[in-house]
Every structure is written in C-alpha cells, then in structure tokens.
Amino acid sequence: MVEEKKPIGAIDIRDDQHIINANEEAKTSKQKKINEFESIIADIKLKRVKKSNINDLSIEYASEDELLSIVMTNAENRKSALFIDITSDGKGLVVSFEDGGSTDKMYEIQNGNPDLYEEVQDFYKSIYKEITL
C-alpha cells in the first residue's frame, strides 16, 4: 500500500495517549527519515476488512489505551494519504485516502507485534519536537 502513495512527502505521527498540544509535533519530510520509516513498516501484512466490519473495527481500535496514529502523505498530492493506526500489541488498521476522500478500503495488520509498536514509537520519539508558537 505504501507503494501506491509514493513518493512520500511527509510522515506525521500522533501518540493518542497524550493530549495534542499546539506546541508539539512529530512530523518529518526528510527523505532519510521517510526511508527509515518505510523500512520499519515494509514487512507488514495486510488483510482487507469487509465493509460490514469497518465500523466495529474502527470503534475497537479507537478505544485502545496506547495507539500511534500515522499519516503518510504523497509528495505530489497532499490530499492523497495513507492513515495507519498501530496499537501497543502491534495490531492496527490502514486506510487509504485519495484526493481527500476515503477509498472505502480498510485493511487490518495481520502480522503486527509489540516490537513493531516499539519501533514506530522510537521513530516517533526521534522526530518529536516542541515548537515555539
């Protein structure tokens, strides 16, 4: 799925267990960091979610205590993005957006594990910074 969004222009990660403050961000458009993140998620296996299960799965993952929400935007069309939610056990959901609208295709991560979450969280910490308003 990442291949569909290339070239990746930016990665933005939010740690949903924390309140998002206006003076904090974890975002990068540096190619070296984008490549690093792509290597972290390269071996993720996805399974398409049936439309009838999308709502239930969305609610299930939204209620997780520890969740990293990732947005990967295309460099040439910022309205084309991949949204990834990863829980502390490495499970999660992936949704593709084209031109600002959902493609109605949702995928569930099949081979996630706590190590995946830890790697993504370490990446998050490496790009996290406080900004001056």
Phi, psi and chi 1 to 4 in degrees:
 res  aa     phi    psi   chi1   chi2   chi3   chi4
   1 MET       -  -33.9  -70.3 -140.3   46.8      -
   2 VAL   -61.7  -36.2  172.1      -      -      -
   3 GLU   -58.0  -34.5  -68.1  -61.2  -42.8      -
   4 GLU   -64.9  -26.1  -65.1  174.3   11.9      -
   5 LYS   -97.5   -1.0  -61.5  -59.5  174.8 -158.8
   6 LYS   -71.2  148.0  -74.8 -168.5  172.3  179.6
   7 PRO   -77.3  136.1   28.8  -32.6      -      -
   8 ILE   -74.2  128.6  -58.0  -60.8      -      -
   9 GLY   -99.1  -29.3      -      -      -      -
  10 ALA  -159.8  153.4      -      -      -      -
  11 ILE  -126.8  129.9  -62.6  171.4      -      -
  12 ASP  -127.6  124.8 -171.5   -4.3      -      -
  13 ILE  -121.3  137.5  -58.0  177.3      -      -
  14 ARG  -123.6  134.5  -63.4  -73.7  175.5 -123.7
  15 ASP   -92.7  104.4 -175.6  -16.8      -      -
  16 ASP   -70.6   -4.3  -80.9   -5.2      -      -
  17 GLN   -84.9   -8.3   68.4  179.3  -13.7      -
  18 HIS  -113.9  152.6  -61.9  -70.8      -      -
  19 ILE   -73.4  133.3  -63.9  170.1      -      -
  20 ILE   -80.5  120.6  -62.2  171.0      -      -
  21 ASN  -100.2  149.7  -66.2  -45.8      -      -
  22 ALA   -64.5  -20.8      -      -      -      -
  23 ASN   -99.3   18.4   65.8  -26.3      -      -
  24 GLU  -126.5  145.4  -60.9  174.9  -24.1      -
  25 GLU  -156.6  152.8   73.9  174.9   11.6      -
  26 ALA  -134.0   82.1      -      -      -      -
  27 LYS  -139.7  143.9 -174.6  175.2 -174.2  173.3
  28 THR  -146.7  148.6 -173.3      -      -      -
  29 SER  -126.2   10.7   57.5      -      -      -
  30 LYS   -75.3  127.1  -65.4  177.8 -178.3  173.7
  31 GLN   -58.6  -37.8 -168.6   58.6   51.1      -
  32 LYS   -61.3  -42.2 -178.2  177.3  177.2 -177.2
  33 LYS   -71.0  -37.4  -64.9  -57.1  -83.4 -177.0
  34 ILE   -62.2  -44.9  -70.5  169.9      -      -
  35 ASN   -60.3  -41.1  -66.6  -15.2      -      -
  36 GLU   -60.6  -45.1  178.7 -175.8  -20.6      -
  37 PHE   -66.6  -41.3 -174.3   75.8      -      -
  38 GLU   -58.6  -37.4  -73.9  177.9  -10.8      -
  39 SER   -68.9  -31.1   71.1      -      -      -
  40 ILE   -65.7  -40.7  -67.9  170.4      -      -
  41 ILE   -99.5    5.4   63.5  168.1      -      -
  42 ALA   -59.1  -33.9      -      -      -      -
  43 ASP   -98.2   11.5  -65.9  -32.8      -      -
  44 ILE   -66.1  132.5  -71.5  177.0      -      -
  45 LYS  -103.4  133.7  -55.1  -74.3 -175.4 -125.8
  46 LEU  -117.1  149.4  -59.5  174.2      -      -
  47 LYS  -128.1  129.2  179.5 -179.5  177.0 -175.9
  48 ARG   -65.2  136.7 -178.0  133.8 -177.6 -138.9
  49 VAL   -91.2  134.6  174.9      -      -      -
  50 LYS   -64.8  143.4  -67.0  179.3 -175.6  175.6
  51 LYS   -53.9  -35.6  -80.0 -169.5  176.7 -168.1
  52 SER   -68.3  -17.7   59.6      -      -      -
  53 ASN  -102.5   -5.9  -64.9  -21.4      -      -
  54 ILE   -59.0  -48.0  -71.9  175.7      -      -
  55 ASN   -62.1  -47.1 -167.6   41.3      -      -
  56 ASP   -62.5  -43.7  -69.6  -20.5      -      -
  57 LEU   -66.0  -39.3  -88.1  177.0      -      -
  58 SER   -60.3  -43.5  -62.7      -      -      -
  59 ILE   -66.0  -43.0  -68.0  169.1      -      -
  60 GLU   -58.9  -48.1  177.4 -175.1  -29.2      -
  61 TYR   -73.2  -31.7  -76.9  104.7      -      -
  62 ALA   -66.7  -22.6      -      -      -      -
  63 SER   -89.7    1.1   66.3      -      -      -
  64 GLU   -65.6  142.8  -72.9  -73.2  -29.6      -
  65 ASP   -70.9  -38.5  -71.8  -22.3      -      -
  66 GLU  -120.1  116.4  -65.5 -176.9   44.0      -
  67 LEU  -146.5  129.4  179.9   72.6      -      -
  68 LEU  -104.5  126.0  -66.1  171.5      -      -
  69 SER  -106.7  123.5  -64.5      -      -      -
  70 ILE  -119.2  136.8  -57.6  134.3      -      -
  71 VAL  -123.2  122.4  179.1      -      -      -
  72 MET  -111.4  117.1  -60.7  174.7   68.9      -
  73 THR  -105.2  149.2   53.8      -      -      -
  74 ASN   -73.9  140.5 -178.8  -81.4      -      -
  75 ALA   -67.4  -29.1      -      -      -      -
  76 GLU   -96.8  -18.8  -63.7  162.4   -2.4      -
  77 ASN  -146.0   96.2  179.1    0.2      -      -
  78 ARG   -63.8  -14.6  -68.4  177.4   19.0  158.7
  79 LYS   -84.5   -4.9  -68.4 -177.8  179.1 -179.2
  80 SER  -100.4  115.5  179.4      -      -      -
  81 ALA  -145.8  160.0      -      -      -      -
  82 LEU  -117.2  124.4 -158.8   58.7      -      -
  83 PHE  -105.2  126.6  -72.5   75.1      -      -
  84 ILE  -127.7  127.9  -54.7  169.3      -      -
  85 ASP  -113.3  127.7  -75.2  -19.7      -      -
  86 ILE  -125.5  127.2  -62.4  177.6      -      -
  87 THR   -90.1  171.5   64.4      -      -      -
  88 SER   -63.2  -21.3   60.7      -      -      -
  89 ASP   -92.3    6.0   60.3    1.7      -      -
  90 GLY    86.2    0.2      -      -      -      -
  91 LYS   -82.7  168.6  -65.0  179.6 -179.3  177.2
  92 GLY   169.6 -175.0      -      -      -      -
  93 LEU  -127.0  150.5  -61.5  173.8      -      -
  94 VAL  -131.4  129.6  178.2      -      -      -
  95 VAL  -130.6  136.1 -180.0      -      -      -
  96 SER  -101.0  135.8  177.5      -      -      -
  97 PHE  -119.4  136.6  -79.7   72.2      -      -
  98 GLU  -121.5  127.8  -63.3  -68.4  -27.4      -
  99 ASP    50.6   38.9  -65.3  -39.8      -      -
 100 GLY    87.1   -6.2      -      -      -      -
 101 GLY  -119.8  149.8      -      -      -      -
 102 SER   -66.2  144.2  172.1      -      -      -
 103 THR   -84.7    0.3   61.2      -      -      -
 104 ASP    61.1   23.2  -70.1  -29.6      -      -
 105 LYS  -114.7  118.2  -65.8  178.5 -174.9  174.5
 106 MET  -119.5  142.8  179.7 -177.4  -77.7      -
 107 TYR  -127.4  146.6  -61.3   86.0      -      -
 108 GLU  -108.0  137.6 -171.7  170.7   22.5      -
 109 ILE   -70.8  125.6  -63.4  172.5      -      -
 110 GLN   -95.5  -30.5  -64.0  -62.6  -65.1      -
 111 ASN  -116.1   24.3   62.0  -27.1      -      -
 112 GLY   -70.6  156.7      -      -      -      -
 113 ASN  -154.0  169.9   58.0   52.4      -      -
 114 PRO   -57.8  -28.5  -28.1   36.7      -      -
 115 ASP   -63.6  -38.4  -68.8  -21.0      -      -
 116 LEU   -60.8  -47.1  172.2   64.3      -      -
 117 TYR   -58.6  -46.5  178.1   84.6      -      -
 118 GLU   -61.1  -41.3  -69.0  -61.1  -38.7      -
 119 GLU   -64.4  -42.6  -75.0 -175.3   72.7      -
 120 VAL   -67.8  -38.9  173.7      -      -      -
 121 GLN   -65.3  -40.1 -170.7  172.8   48.9      -
 122 ASP   -62.4  -39.9  -72.7  -14.7      -      -
 123 PHE   -63.1  -45.0 -179.8   83.3      -      -
 124 TYR   -54.3  -47.7  163.3   80.6      -      -
 125 LYS   -64.0  -31.2  -69.7  174.0 -177.2  175.4
 126 SER   -73.1  -20.2   77.0      -      -      -
 127 ILE  -111.0   -4.3   61.8  172.0      -      -
 128 TYR   -69.3  139.3  174.0   89.0      -      -
 129 LYS  -156.1  154.6   62.2 -178.3  175.8 -175.9
 130 GLU   -92.5  139.7  -71.6 -170.0   20.5      -
 131 ILE  -116.6  151.6   53.7  176.0      -      -
 132 THR   -84.6  130.2  -55.1      -      -      -
 133 LEU   -89.4      -  -62.0  178.4      -      -
